[in-house]
Amino acid sequence: MYLNTHTYYSLRYGTISPKELIASALRYKLAALCLTEINSTSSNLEFVRLSKESVIKPILGVDFRNGIQQQFILIAINNEGLQSINSYLSDFLHTPSFVIPKRAKYFKNTYVVYPFQSNIYELRENEFIGIKPSDINKLKFSEWRFHLEKLVALNTVSFQNKKGYNTHRLLRAIDNNTLLSKLPLTEQGQETDVMFEVEVLKSMYHEFPQLLSNAQNLLNNCSIEFEFLDATPKNQESYTNNQELDFKLLRKLAYDGLNYRYQKIGKRVFTRLEKELDIIKKKQFVSYFLINWKILKYARSKQYYYVGRGSGANSIIAYLLRITDVDPIELDLYFERFINLYRTNPPDFDLDFSWRDRDDIMNYIFRTFKNTSLIAVYNTFKYKASVRELGKVFGLPKEEIDKLTTNNFNPNQLDKLSKLVLIYSKYIQGFPNYLGIHPGGILISEKPIHYYTATYLPPKGFSTAMFDMVIAEDVGLYKFDILSQRGLGKIREAVDIVKYNHPKHPAIDIHDIKRFKEDEKIKTMLRNAKAIGCFYVESPAMRMLLKKLQVDNYLGLVAASSVIRPGVSKSGMMREYIKRYRNPEMRKDAHPILLEIMPETFGVMVYQEDVIKVAHYFGGLSLGEADMLRRGMSGKFRSRDEFLKVKNQFFDNCKTKGHSQELTSEIWRQIESFAGYAFAKGHSASYAVESYQSLFLKAYYPLEYMVATLNNFGGFYRPEYYVHEARMNGGIIHPPSINRSYYQNYIEANNIYLGFIMLHSFELKNAEKIVAERTKNGQFLDLDDFIDRVQISLEQIVILIKVNAFKFTGRNKRELLWEAHMKVHKVVLEENISTLFKSEKITYKTPELVSSHMEDAFDELQYIGFTLDSPFNLLTTPLKSQLFANELINYIGKRVTVYGYYVTVKRTITNKGTMMYFGTFIDMKGDHIDTVHFPPSAKKYPLKGRGIYKLIGKVTEEFDCVSIEVQELEKLAIIQDPRYTDEPIQKLG
């Protein structure tokens, strides 16, 4: 009887979850229910899945509205009708500032319901007028009372109760960016838009019972069918339009790849190859592999660098097709982690491209494959953001809102409005707020995307499905992940820079991973954690882990890439792994069954595969149940009942096997700690391959690699730190120069010229002007020549002068600034006057002005963000004798004082809920000082941003890693800015 229901996917309007809507229908013993979100289909498939589980007949449609003004409701009679509705809605959503017309377009297999006040008088066979309970009195005096066959009951459902209605009003106020007290009635639904018991509904329409019968007849005539759970793949079925030809092509490509990948091909390779081909065919994933191969064949034709990672690296077919660069035979990777006959959901590859190349790859996919779209993500209301939004809606002052968002308040002293803000912020936490785009998920479907959902058009311009990856997988659509990664941009650009800067060097084969694995220089870098700028191995935590493990080989780096993940480290397994890695005697501490299952990682769970093996061999779960556990570990399905069933089965099996409750609980604790964090071994191996590529470049071409790092917006650290690293490797750093610099950073031999991109407030168009003019007509002679040739504002010239971009002139920059102020204004006045001969410049006698080296430092701080000189030179009191980082090893257990320049900090919450952090500093020589700030110290001596700190604490050592447990710290004062003081400026000597 309900033809117009909404969930909270009618964004900032509805307040019911799909589950709650269905629960209400069950409570009122409804046999069928029609979901019609407002201009959206986001919840449709999830609603169908949940309805079928609850034995309620699901019917789908769309409530077409301008704002909240209802124009009409379209209801699908069947899947064909739903596709028409989805396409129709998409036409609007792909149009900026769309307007829904008053009259719906005609589609077969659909019903149309117009609101009573719509002034539609001539109805088609499939069109009806909806009568709300509040319309019944008006109906008594309307001509429509003589045409009851064209009228249907239309009781809208948007909320569950009064609290839901209040929440709706708050959401509407947020959407309208207005105070709740000023929210117009025209922007609100009606408080009666709730679900009623059937008898109550009948009493509402007792004068016109036929309206309820008509509505029920519409529902009876509708039927929507989608396949869920064990759904067969719905992606493009065939690459060649013939599935047998597809398989022959896949086999041929795999065998063709053998000679490229292997020098010696043993029986193990052939056995694995045939096994995978058989499973891929049975699971109907042949076209999936071929489509990935096609995409990457195009990428190679364009010389784009890419990395295929994720569990797809467990496949030898993927390796042979050059989808990944990880040899699963070498690493003994578990193919069943990627695809197995028990796996109910489809696999996926993660294909990483440079951020510069990704858009072209996306365009290629949309051009090449027919039924294509991106996947959405649901951006939800977060608690703190909700407090801020609702605080504004209730009209609270900013100071009060700030207190609420930072928990800086006494609950007993809050007024009524503040309490309401906190109550409703918790209530709407997790509600979908707006649709975003999945970072890289693309669907390539056999049927049109609109068979499943409507699409919308985000700013990037790619059609995007209105559901997320979980729903896509449920219905059998598995995504292709086309991701953007700056690390690949660094590698590609570094290779290009090396080619330019060292034209006589042999060309770099950046894919020669086997050579890199054996390179002694790279091994030394790994052992000593000299990997700043290198993909995935540069962070302080990873740097310390590499030192602790003394890793110098591929397998060790693969393990380290996974051990560092929060799931392993927080569970205590990382520490246990390090102990067993360093001391073979401690491997005996492992449980014999676990050591037998995981000999390579000494009985410690490190990879997702390890968890699956433990669940299967230790916990007695079937491969199907273990795969369900794997799904649960991803974090996407943890709320589902299947995961709980698997947990119970695990404990029951362990009890039957005779494992103690204590041991079983500990193993399960370790398994749970992996949820949402664990890497597949193949994923870690893919990361390690990219790490080796960047390590090679850093080892042999450190300056070129640092320039590429800066040009690709760095990595873990701020740009300042990569400039520091370049200097530590022999680079001579120059400020931006009008005769040497480009928009990006540039290197000549060991001279690095910072690019105009590094300058705050300097406009891109001006950088382009400078480079274009210099390229066309040669280098600039002096300031006058520059002013003549480049039309640029005085403010922008001032920036260039202050950062010493005119240093080549040999003139004092204060004099240049004085001259620029005198001359640029005149040029601007006359810039549109064309003359045959160049006018003679008016010359001014420049007063003798001086500037200091310290002024340069403060100009650099202002316009570059850091000084190109040592920050230690800015201290008010120069440091005399001090202890350096490389000497700390001699002071283990002793209290010391050191001085360090702040690099970065990692904050973490202890089990007791208190804040502590780990710091990274550099000493005056440029070497690392690692610090630990336990909660008492962190609270009493907080870090106060960038600067030089006096650090007092105890030197500790663990697994050869030296750090300082900070007990006291003090941020040291720097000199006053000489540009704004009355002190006489000393002339440069």
ABEGO torsion letter per residue (X at the ends): XBABBBBAABBGABABBAAAAAAAAAAAGBABBBBBBBGBAAAAAAAAAAAAAAGBBBBBBBBBBBEABBABBBBBABAAAAAAAAAAAAAAAABBGBBBBABBBBBBGBBBBBBAAAGBABBBAABBBBBBAAAAAAAAABAAAABAAABBBBBBBABABAAAAAAAAAAAAAAAGBBAAABBAAABBBAABBBBBAAAAAAAAAABAAAAAAAAAAAAABBBBBBBEGBBBABBABAAGBAAAAAAAAAAAAAAAAAAABABBBAAAAAAAAAAAAAAAAAGAAAAAAAAAAAAAAAAAAGBBBBBBEAAAABAAAAAAGABABBAAAAGBBAAAABBAABABBBBBBBBBBAAAAAAAAAAAAAABABBBBBBBBBBBBAAAAAAAAAAAAGBBAAAAAAAAAGBBBAAABBAAAAAAAAAAAAABGBBABBBBBAABBBBBABBAAAABBBBBBAAGBBBBABBAAAAAAAGBBBBBBBBBAAAAAAAAAAAAAAAABAABBBBBAABAAAAAABAAAAAAAAAGBABGBBGAABAAAAAAAAAAGBABAAAAAAAAAAABAAAAAAGAAAAAAAAAABAAAAAABBAAAAAABAAAGGBBABAAAAAAAAAAAAGBBAAAAAAAAAAAAGAAAABAAAAAAAAAAAAAAAAAGBBAAAAAAAAAAAAAABGABBBAAAAAAAAAAAAAAAAAAAABAAAAAAAAAAAGEBABBAAAAAAAAAAAGBBBBBBBAAABBABBBBBEABBBBBAAABBGBBAAAAAAAAAAAAAAEBBABAAAAAAABBBBAAAAAAAAAAGAAAAAGBBAAAAAAAAAAAAAAAAAAAABBBABBBBBBBBBBBBBBBBAAAAAAAAAAAAGBBABBAAAABABBBBBBBBAAAAAAABGBBBBBBBBBABBBBBBBAAGBBBBBBBBBBAAGBBBBBBBBAAAAAABBBAEBEBBBBBBBBBBBGGBBBBBBABBBBBBBBBBAAABABBBBBBX
